[in-house]
Amino acid sequence: MTFWSAKGPSRPLILLVDDEEEILVALTDLLEDQYEILSTTDPLKALDLLRAHRDVATIISDQRMPGLTGDQLLMQARAFSDARSILLTGYADLEAVVSALNQGQVQAYVHKPWDSDALRSLVGEVTQHCLAQRALRTEQALLRGLMEALPIGLVFSDRDGRCIRSNVRDESESGAENEQTHFPENLWPEITAMREDVRVSGQEERLVGEVLTQGEGRSVTRWHELTRLALAWPEGASRADAWQVSMDRDVTSRVVMESRLRQAEKLQSLGTLAGGIAHDFNNLLAAISGSLELLEDIAELDEASLALLRNAADSAQRGAVLTRRLLQFGRPREARLSAVSLGQLLPGLADLLRQSLKKRGVPASAAPCALCVEDVPPDLPLVWSDADQLEMALLNLCVNARDAMAEGGTVRIRAHVVEQKRTDLPAECCPDRVVALEVVDEGEGMPPEVAARIFDPFFTTKEVGRGTGLGLSSVYGFLSRSYGEIVVDSVVGRGTRMTLLLPVARAGQERVAAPQLQGGKLERRLRVLVLDDEAPVRMVTAGFLAQDGHEVTAVASLASALKRVDPASPFELAIIDMRMPDHDGLACAEALLKAVPGLRVLFISGHTDDMPAPENGLLLPKPFTQESLQRAVAETMRSVDAGAS
């Protein structure tokens, strides 16, 4: 027979076992005001109750029962229950009781009849001991589980630095070892210093780099965020005598991402600054280079004067290249991304790269630099990139490799697929593979402090006049905009490996070729309107057109342009600056098209990267040469001539 008594939740649960129901009733009456009660007259049924109620804290069992004695019952119960036990006996069966006590099966025994107060006190003591043991095991399990699950190294140590508990090494190895053995050896000085500082401050945090040596003398830095604090233990101990806990978190990925973010912010800031000055700067360059080109055509100069003029023109062109590089920073170019075949790109680029490895201004006897483009694997997938900018990136890397090999050497380019999980890629890319495109030189290499700064704008290790510090920054900016990455691996005296990680294009993506201006010069005379608020640029543009035989009208504003419109002799072509104070180029074109239906429009601008693509005309960037203007005019008018024929 089984009895159950409960008077409210969250009270300790006690199991009563006795073959006499009168005893069970008496015990229940004595204990039910403090405990929840389970009771049964069948010892075998008692085992089933224990299996069903694992929270039983105390078992009070009679010794002599039919089928199973009390000590036998408690021995079987200990196999699956941690409940404490009290044995009741009304006979002088002390031998069984002593045996049960010696084997740890029972915590106490009581003679029948019992003293109620003594029994109540004994039950309370035994039950509280069971609950305390359970709470302790629970805390131990939680702490052990937490330490094993934490993604950080955790070390508890006493005041002398001896390890008390650690999840870094097996606890059986801990013992009284110095806690330093639970950290990488090159962090020991930091750990020791932090232990002493915590005795004063109570808590310390530091970011420490651990340099790990890899194969072939190469190294990588693993970053540790070390946190150490004093514990409020032992009780009453001063901060200097308190135990301490050290936490070691691997934050390498965070430090790398923060570094990339800082680099991206630098490039974005530089791009914003460049965008603010680019228009005016390119207008100046357009006026300078155009004027020099016109001067060369119309003036009769001696050889020395012509050399000076061409030197000035070359300088203006280098200024234009510098401006274009500045404008590459922070300018999204996703619209120009497409699937690119490295198997087709690298062989066609090889000759240009070999030319870039030739050193200017050095004797022919100097040690040469060679290029080795290794065979691209036939199964190499297409990459999602910008083919033109990828070519420029490879050119920049080869030039840097050349400059690093003062004694000559070989630049090797190779490509292979590596596994890399990415969650930030567009739908056109595979999320789990990238192509590693490596440029490896045999040069002097770089120390870590230099390698960490090579992508900073304007940072260069070259002597004055040999570098602007924008080449590698341009590469970094291009890769940031095209979902790529670059990894630098350099060893002083052994060379540098630059690895471009390019996302793999999904199957079905096709390379979209950018439209190219067709060559040729228009062989007929046009009536042309030039609309530009910058007088020097306006004069140069008009001069180029006049030399080609066109009838040119040059004005500075839309109002002046509309006044010059003659329905009897309409303009055939308008060349319009995209940025002007009163009206932008698109607004000017719209107004002129209403006044002159059929007018063809060619837009020019000193800042094209953030310009909306015009739907009714080409966009020619400043500064431009007479030849590039001729091609743009011919391309703009070609559709008219084709329709007329």
C-alpha positions, 0 to 999 in steps of 0.5 A: 500500500502506498501513501502520498502526503503533500502540504505545499510546494518546494518542501523536502520529499521523504520516503517512508517504508514499513510493512506496518501501516500504523508505523507509517501513519505515526511517522506521517503525522510526525513529519508532514508539517515540514516535509512532503511524504511518500510512504509504502508498505512494500520495499520493492514498491519503494524502489519504484517510487525512488525511480519515479521521484529522484528528488527524494531527500531522505529514506526512513525504512524499517529493518525487518520487512518481508521480501527485502530487509531495510539494509538490502533495500538501501543498498539497492537504492544507492545504485541510482539515488543519492537520498540519505537514509535512516534505519528503524529497528525494533529488534536487537539486529545490531549486526545488520545495522552496523554493517549498513553503517560501515558500508555507508548505506545509512547515516543513522538508525533509530530504535522503536519506539522513538523519541519524537523530538530526537527523530524530528531533529535527526530527520532535519539534519540528515535531510539538510545534509542531502540538500546541501550535497546536492546543491554543491554537486549542482554548483560544481556541475554548472561551474565545470560545464561553464568552464568547458563551454566558455570560448575563453581560457579561464584560470583561478589562482591563489595569492601566490599564483598557484593554479586552483582550477583551469579549463586550459589544461586537464585539472589532473595536471593542475595541482599546485602548478604555477598558473603561468603554465596554463598560458602561452610561454610568451605571455608569461611576463604579461601574466606576472605583471598583471597579477601584481597590478591586480593586487593594487587596482583590483582589475586589469585588462590588456591586449597582447599579441602572440607571434606564432612561427609557421613553416618556412620561417613565416609568422602570424600574430594571434591576439589575446584579450587578457582580463584579470581580477581579484576575487572576494575570497578567502573571506576577509582577505585583503586585495593583496591576499585574495585569489584571482581569476584570469581570462584569456579571450582569442580576439584575433578575428575582432582585431583583424576586422577592426583593422580592416574597418579602420583602413576602410574608414581611412580610404572613405575619408580620403575618397570624400576629400578627393571627391571634394577637390577632384572637379576643380583639380581636373578642370585645372589639369584639363586646361593645362594639358589641353593648352600645352597640346594646342601650343605644341600644334600651333607654335614653332619651338626649338628642340629644347623648348619642345622638350620642356613643353612635353615634360610639362604635358607629361607632368599634367598627365601624371597629375591626372593619374594621381587624381584618378587613383584618389577617386578610387577610394570609397567609390562603390563599383558593384555595377562593374563587377562580372564573372572573370576568367583568370585563364584568359586574363593572365596570359593576355596580361603577361606581356604588360606585366613583364614590361612593368618589371623592367627597371628604368634608369638602370644599366642593362648589366643590372640584375634583371627581374623576371616574371613567371606566370604559372599555368592556371589549373584548367578547372579554375572557376570564374571569379566575381571581380572587375577585370580592368581594376584586377589588371591594375591591381596585378600591375601595382603588385608586380611593380612593388615586387620589382622595386623590392628586388634590388638584386633581381629575381623572379616574380611568380603569379599563381592561382588556386582554389581554397575553402573559405566560408563567407556570409557577406557575399552577393547572390552571384558568388559562391559562399564557400570557395575563393580563388587565391591569386598569389604574387610572390617575389624574392625581394628583401621582405618587410618587418611586421611593423612595415607590413601592418602599414603598407595599405595606409594611404600615402605610406611608402618605403620608397625614396622621395620621388619614386612612389606616392603611397597610393598603389597598394591603397588602390589595390586594397580599396578595389578589393574592399569594393569587390568583396575580395581580400588581400593577405600579406605574408612577408619575411625579412630577407626572404621575400613577400607573398601578396594573396588576393582572395577573390570570390568565385562566381556562381555558374551561369554568370557571364562576363559583361564587356565594357563598351569601348569607344571606337576609333576614328575622327569625324570627317565632316564639319559640325556646328558645336556648342560648348557649355562649360563654366570654367573659361580655361577648359572652355577655351581648350575644348573649343580650340581642339574642335576648331583645329578639327574644322568644326564651327564652335560656339563656347558659352559659360551658362545655360542662359547664354547657350539658349540665346545662341540657339538659331532655328535656321542654323541649329547646333548639331552637337552640344558638349556640356560640363556635368557640374556647373553652379546654376544648372547641372549637365543633365538639366542643361541637356534637357533644356537644349533638347527642347530648343533644338530637337535632334541635338546630340550631347557629349558630357564632360566632367572632372569627377565621373565616379559619382556621376549618374550615367547619362541616358542621352549621351556619352561621358568623357572624363577630364582631362582629355586629349584632342584624340580622345575628344575626337573619338568621343565626338565621332562615337556621339555622332555615329548613330546619327550618321548611321540613321541617315544612311 
